[in-house]
Amino acid sequence: MTEEDPQEYGDIYSLTAIKSDTRLLLHHHEGKRSTKDAIELFNDIERMRSKLSITPVYVSDDWDAFEKALLNVHGEFEFPQYIRDWQKTVANKGT
């Protein structure tokens, strides 16, 4: 990119869903780095998966928009046990 390029250049992100045990690319969504685009990614994944299957486990880089999107699509958000343990440890240190 150069300073002469339009402001909107370089503002496209590829949000991806990769199956961790096989590294299979399940889905991708091209868009902005926004909660709206994260919601679109997770809605697309929901439309593709069997409703009889359990809710998938998602792992991310701790980007807030993913958490908001998962809440929007699934209605709940559950942290893994090691995060819950860490949160308790941090809370107890404050007392």
ZADO-1210 file (C-alpha; in nm, 4 decimals, padded with zeros to 6 digits):
<atoms>
<atom x="00.0000" y="00.0000" z="00.0000" code="MET" pos="1"/>
<atom x="00.1056" y="00.3534" z="-00.0618" code="THR" pos="2"/>
<atom x="-00.0150" y="00.6850" z="00.0756" code="GLU" pos="3"/>
<atom x="-00.1906" y="00.7476" z="-00.2582" code="GLU" pos="4"/>
<atom x="-00.4087" y="00.4374" z="-00.2202" code="ASP" pos="5"/>
<atom x="-00.7735" y="00.4936" z="-00.1202" code="PRO" pos="6"/>
<atom x="-00.8591" y="00.4716" z="00.2494" code="GLN" pos="7"/>
<atom x="-01.0620" y="00.1510" z="00.2043" code="GLU" pos="8"/>
<atom x="-00.7684" y="-00.0470" z="00.0590" code="TYR" pos="9"/>
<atom x="-00.6382" y="-00.3170" z="00.2887" code="GLY" pos="10"/>
<atom x="-00.9526" y="-00.3234" z="00.4987" code="ASP" pos="11"/>
<atom x="-01.0642" y="-00.6759" z="00.4071" code="ILE" pos="12"/>
<atom x="-01.0125" y="-00.9701" z="00.6411" code="TYR" pos="13"/>
<atom x="-01.0564" y="-01.3401" z="00.5874" code="SER" pos="14"/>
<atom x="-01.2367" y="-01.4875" z="00.8888" code="LEU" pos="15"/>
<atom x="-01.1845" y="-01.8634" z="00.8874" code="THR" pos="16"/>
<atom x="-01.3239" y="-02.1730" z="01.0552" code="ALA" pos="17"/>
<atom x="-01.0744" y="-02.4602" z="01.0621" code="ILE" pos="18"/>
<atom x="-01.1439" y="-02.8062" z="01.2054" code="LYS" pos="19"/>
<atom x="-00.8644" y="-02.8414" z="01.4599" code="SER" pos="20"/>
<atom x="-00.8089" y="-03.2174" z="01.4451" code="ASP" pos="21"/>
<atom x="-00.7842" y="-03.2353" z="01.0645" code="THR" pos="22"/>
<atom x="-00.6912" y="-02.8747" z="00.9725" code="ARG" pos="23"/>
<atom x="-00.9751" y="-02.8842" z="00.7208" code="LEU" pos="24"/>
<atom x="-01.0941" y="-02.5398" z="00.6165" code="LEU" pos="25"/>
<atom x="-01.4672" y="-02.5564" z="00.6950" code="LEU" pos="26"/>
<atom x="-01.5659" y="-02.2067" z="00.5940" code="HIS" pos="27"/>
<atom x="-01.4339" y="-01.8581" z="00.5391" code="HIS" pos="28"/>
<atom x="-01.5919" y="-01.5151" z="00.5273" code="HIS" pos="29"/>
<atom x="-01.4398" y="-01.2103" z="00.3620" code="GLU" pos="30"/>
<atom x="-01.5265" y="-00.8814" z="00.5262" code="GLY" pos="31"/>
<atom x="-01.4276" y="-00.6205" z="00.7765" code="LYS" pos="32"/>
<atom x="-01.2851" y="-00.6960" z="01.1201" code="ARG" pos="33"/>
<atom x="-01.6223" y="-00.6400" z="01.2817" code="SER" pos="34"/>
<atom x="-01.8720" y="-00.8165" z="01.5042" code="THR" pos="35"/>
<atom x="-02.1210" y="-00.8089" z="01.2143" code="LYS" pos="36"/>
<atom x="-01.8857" y="-01.0082" z="00.9925" code="ASP" pos="37"/>
<atom x="-01.8020" y="-01.2526" z="01.2740" code="ALA" pos="38"/>
<atom x="-02.1763" y="-01.3103" z="01.3200" code="ILE" pos="39"/>
<atom x="-02.2076" y="-01.3818" z="00.9475" code="GLU" pos="40"/>
<atom x="-01.9243" y="-01.6374" z="00.9709" code="LEU" pos="41"/>
<atom x="-02.0855" y="-01.8211" z="01.2648" code="PHE" pos="42"/>
<atom x="-02.4338" y="-01.8047" z="01.1073" code="ASN" pos="43"/>
<atom x="-02.2922" y="-01.9610" z="00.7901" code="ASP" pos="44"/>
<atom x="-02.1340" y="-02.2410" z="00.9957" code="ILE" pos="45"/>
<atom x="-02.4623" y="-02.2971" z="01.1817" code="GLU" pos="46"/>
<atom x="-02.6524" y="-02.3325" z="00.8545" code="ARG" pos="47"/>
<atom x="-02.4064" y="-02.6024" z="00.7390" code="MET" pos="48"/>
<atom x="-02.3908" y="-02.8195" z="01.0510" code="ARG" pos="49"/>
<atom x="-02.6412" y="-03.0832" z="01.1539" code="SER" pos="50"/>
<atom x="-02.8805" y="-02.9619" z="01.4227" code="LYS" pos="51"/>
<atom x="-02.8424" y="-03.3062" z="01.5835" code="LEU" pos="52"/>
<atom x="-02.4717" y="-03.2463" z="01.6484" code="SER" pos="53"/>
<atom x="-02.3396" y="-03.0840" z="01.9640" code="ILE" pos="54"/>
<atom x="-02.2407" y="-02.7188" z="01.9570" code="THR" pos="55"/>
<atom x="-01.8880" y="-02.6999" z="01.8171" code="PRO" pos="56"/>
<atom x="-01.5934" y="-02.5918" z="02.0294" code="VAL" pos="57"/>
<atom x="-01.4452" y="-02.2661" z="01.9052" code="TYR" pos="58"/>
<atom x="-01.0907" y="-02.1495" z="01.9737" code="VAL" pos="59"/>
<atom x="-00.9808" y="-01.7987" z="01.8837" code="SER" pos="60"/>
<atom x="-00.7196" y="-01.5323" z="01.9395" code="ASP" pos="61"/>
<atom x="-00.9423" y="-01.3733" z="02.2086" code="ASP" pos="62"/>
<atom x="-01.0858" y="-01.1173" z="01.9686" code="TRP" pos="63"/>
<atom x="-01.3906" y="-00.9644" z="02.1411" code="ASP" pos="64"/>
<atom x="-01.6018" y="-00.9748" z="01.8247" code="ALA" pos="65"/>
<atom x="-01.5869" y="-01.3566" z="01.8198" code="PHE" pos="66"/>
<atom x="-01.7252" y="-01.3755" z="02.1733" code="GLU" pos="67"/>
<atom x="-02.0062" y="-01.1328" z="02.0865" code="LYS" pos="68"/>
<atom x="-02.0821" y="-01.3222" z="01.7649" code="ALA" pos="69"/>
<atom x="-02.0973" y="-01.6581" z="01.9428" code="LEU" pos="70"/>
<atom x="-02.3366" y="-01.5106" z="02.1990" code="LEU" pos="71"/>
<atom x="-02.5480" y="-01.3738" z="01.9157" code="ASN" pos="72"/>
<atom x="-02.5596" y="-01.7035" z="01.7247" code="VAL" pos="73"/>
<atom x="-02.5679" y="-01.9607" z="02.0070" code="HIS" pos="74"/>
<atom x="-02.7179" y="-01.7555" z="02.2908" code="GLY" pos="75"/>
<atom x="-02.4511" y="-01.8657" z="02.5377" code="GLU" pos="76"/>
<atom x="-02.0767" y="-01.8651" z="02.5793" code="PHE" pos="77"/>
<atom x="-01.8876" y="-02.1139" z="02.7915" code="GLU" pos="78"/>
<atom x="-01.5235" y="-02.0750" z="02.8837" code="PHE" pos="79"/>
<atom x="-01.3076" y="-02.3888" z="02.9122" code="PRO" pos="80"/>
<atom x="-01.2278" y="-02.5163" z="03.2616" code="GLN" pos="81"/>
<atom x="-00.8729" y="-02.3772" z="03.2667" code="TYR" pos="82"/>
<atom x="-01.0057" y="-02.0246" z="03.2027" code="ILE" pos="83"/>
<atom x="-01.2682" y="-02.0593" z="03.4762" code="ARG" pos="84"/>
<atom x="-00.9955" y="-02.1792" z="03.7174" code="ASP" pos="85"/>
<atom x="-00.7735" y="-01.8855" z="03.6208" code="TRP" pos="86"/>
<atom x="-01.0608" y="-01.6388" z="03.6698" code="GLN" pos="87"/>
<atom x="-01.1229" y="-01.7778" z="04.0207" code="LYS" pos="88"/>
<atom x="-00.7519" y="-01.7482" z="04.1054" code="THR" pos="89"/>
<atom x="-00.7391" y="-01.3871" z="03.9888" code="VAL" pos="90"/>
<atom x="-01.0598" y="-01.3022" z="04.1767" code="ALA" pos="91"/>
<atom x="-00.9264" y="-01.4602" z="04.4977" code="ASN" pos="92"/>
<atom x="-00.6004" y="-01.2654" z="04.4780" code="LYS" pos="93"/>
<atom x="-00.8028" y="-00.9440" z="04.4848" code="GLY" pos="94"/>
<atom x="-00.9529" y="-01.0277" z="04.8265" code="THR" pos="95"/>
</atoms>
